[in-house]
Amino acid sequence: MMLMLIVGVAVAQVKGNMSHQLKGFSKATAKANVEFTLPAGFKEITAPENEDFSFNYAMEIPGKEFEIWFQVKSQKDNIANYSHNQNIPLANPDSLYSYIGEANALAFTGDKKYFSRIIPPQILSRYNADAGKSYLLTLLDMPVTKHYKYALLITLQKNHAGTIMAFCLTNLKGPEFFKNISGADGCIKFKP
């Protein structure tokens, strides 16, 4: 009985300390059947608010000029958000991840000069995803991106569940950038 009381108090304290942003993000991840754990060495920052870009959680490695912004949406929310756009083929809602990635890559670069790759099945399986793409971007100089120069945009999709978009920003594209990304590896994924 005492153990249950202690656990109850500990859970209440964790929920009480949860930021407004994390509460909203937790609701979005639950709807999309996604789990998230803040990785060691990262701290929460405020996700950018902009009418053109939609992110529901952000984190950084303090002192490293490296941030990751997340957008998680359920399939139902994706269909509702993108159904007004006639250029999106809603005949297959499970393909929205590709549209989301392409649209964001174009918006952040201003053109189609970026490197994209389909994520291979062995990588997708680590995230319990069915499909995904990555985009290596040279960013437009914009206040919304805090004038970062480069980004790796990753989109993942789970059939009938939803999408995850991770937007990794840096000013120095090199081994340190990819090491920082590796530090967050596995912090977000679809539930099995």
WOKA-V909648 format. One record per residue. N is the residue number from 1. SS is DSSP state (alpha for helix, beta for strand, coil for the rest). D_LAST is the distance of its C-alpha to the last C-alpha in Angstrom with 1 decimal. Layout:
# WOKA-V909648
N&SS&D_LAST, N&SS&D_LAST
This chain:
# WOKA-V909648
1&coil&32.4, 2&alpha&33.2, 3&alpha&29.8, 4&alpha&28.2, 5&alpha&30.7, 6&alpha&30.0, 7&alpha&26.2, 8&alpha&26.9, 9&alpha&29.3, 10&alpha&27.0, 11&alpha&24.2, 12&alpha&26.9, 13&alpha&28.2, 14&alpha&25.0, 15&alpha&24.5, 16&alpha&28.2, 17&coil&28.0, 18&coil&25.2, 19&coil&26.7, 20&alpha&27.0, 21&alpha&25.0, 22&alpha&22.1, 23&alpha&22.3, 24&alpha&22.1, 25&alpha&19.3, 26&alpha&17.3, 27&alpha&18.0, 28&alpha&16.9, 29&alpha&13.6, 30&alpha&13.0, 31&alpha&14.2, 32&coil&12.0, 33&coil&8.7, 34&beta&9.1, 35&beta&9.9, 36&beta&13.3, 37&coil&15.6, 38&coil&19.2, 39&coil&19.9, 40&coil&23.1, 41&coil&26.2, 42&coil&25.1, 43&beta&26.5, 44&beta&25.8, 45&beta&28.3, 46&coil&29.0, 47&coil&27.1, 48&coil&29.9, 49&beta&31.0, 50&coil&32.5, 51&coil&33.0, 52&coil&31.9, 53&coil&28.7, 54&beta&25.9, 55&coil&23.9, 56&coil&22.4, 57&beta&22.1, 58&beta&24.0, 59&beta&24.6, 60&beta&27.1, 61&coil&28.3, 62&coil&31.7, 63&coil&34.7, 64&coil&32.8, 65&coil&33.1, 66&beta&29.4, 67&beta&27.0, 68&beta&23.5, 69&beta&23.1, 70&beta&19.9, 71&beta&19.5, 72&beta&16.4, 73&beta&16.9, 74&beta&15.3, 75&alpha&16.3, 76&alpha&19.0, 77&alpha&20.4, 78&alpha&20.5, 79&alpha&22.4, 80&alpha&24.7, 81&alpha&25.4, 82&alpha&26.1, 83&coil&27.7, 84&coil&31.1, 85&coil&31.2, 86&coil&32.7, 87&coil&31.7, 88&coil&28.0, 89&coil&27.0, 90&alpha&25.1, 91&alpha&25.2, 92&alpha&21.8, 93&alpha&19.9, 94&alpha&17.0, 95&alpha&19.6, 96&alpha&20.4, 97&alpha&18.7, 98&alpha&21.6, 99&alpha&24.2, 100&alpha&22.9, 101&alpha&23.1, 102&alpha&26.5, 103&alpha&28.0, 104&alpha&27.2, 105&alpha&28.4, 106&alpha&31.6, 107&alpha&32.1, 108&alpha&31.8, 109&alpha&34.0, 110&coil&36.4, 111&coil&36.3, 112&coil&34.2, 113&coil&35.2, 114&coil&31.8, 115&beta&29.8, 116&beta&26.5, 117&beta&24.1, 118&beta&21.2, 119&coil&18.3, 120&coil&18.0, 121&alpha&15.1, 122&alpha&15.0, 123&alpha&14.6, 124&alpha&12.0, 125&alpha&9.7, 126&alpha&10.1, 127&alpha&8.8, 128&coil&5.9, 129&coil&9.0, 130&coil&11.2, 131&beta&14.4, 132&beta&16.3, 133&beta&19.9, 134&beta&21.8, 135&beta&25.3, 136&beta&27.9, 137&beta&30.4, 138&beta&33.9, 139&coil&34.0, 140&coil&36.9, 141&coil&38.8, 142&coil&37.6, 143&alpha&37.7, 144&alpha&34.2, 145&alpha&32.8, 146&coil&35.2, 147&coil&37.0, 148&coil&34.4, 149&coil&35.3, 150&beta&32.0, 151&beta&28.4, 152&beta&25.2, 153&beta&23.2, 154&beta&19.6, 155&beta&17.7, 156&beta&14.1, 157&beta&12.9, 158&beta&10.0, 159&coil&11.8, 160&coil&12.8, 161&coil&11.0, 162&beta&13.2, 163&beta&14.4, 164&beta&14.7, 165&beta&18.1, 166&beta&19.4, 167&beta&23.2, 168&beta&24.6, 169&beta&28.4, 170&beta&31.2, 171&coil&34.9, 172&coil&34.9, 173&coil&33.0, 174&coil&32.9, 175&alpha&31.3, 176&alpha&31.0, 177&alpha&29.0, 178&alpha&26.3, 179&alpha&26.5, 180&alpha&25.8, 181&alpha&22.8, 182&alpha&21.5, 183&coil&22.1, 184&coil&19.3, 185&coil&16.9, 186&coil&13.4, 187&coil&14.5, 188&beta&12.3, 189&beta&8.9, 190&beta&6.3, 191&coil&3.8, 192&coil&0.0
